[in-house]
Amino acid sequence: MPTHPEFASHCADLFSAIGAVQTKRMFGGYGVYVDDVFIAIVTGDNLYLKTDDQMQPRFTAAGGTQFCFAARGKLQATHFWSAPADAMDSSALMRPWAHLAFEAALRARAKAKKRR
């Protein structure tokens, strides 16, 4: 299912309370960046937020689903989980989830720098 630019714009608006938001086209969907930090994927009519081992249980408890994709005939799991349905209603409801995604993205960035 294609991602409609209007939906991507709505998702970007949800993050506006935590920083400067930018969307970039990627793989038929959009990447969402807050203050130049990649925190979310918009694909079809779904928003997936960056998680890590520390944050993932909170997304699972909230009913989130993991973003997976097929590559070379195998299903690939990612560190992106769907946002809770009620968080899609307003930036105030999305704010705590956006902060969790932002923190997870910063930890992933720091971890990647250590590996280099």
Protein Blocks (a to p, Z undefined) as FASTA:
>chain_A
ZZdfklmmmmmmmmmmnoccddddeehiacddeehiafbdcehjaccddddfklmmmmmm
nopacddddeehiacddfbdcddfklmmpmklmmmmmmmmmmmmmmmmmmmmmmZZ
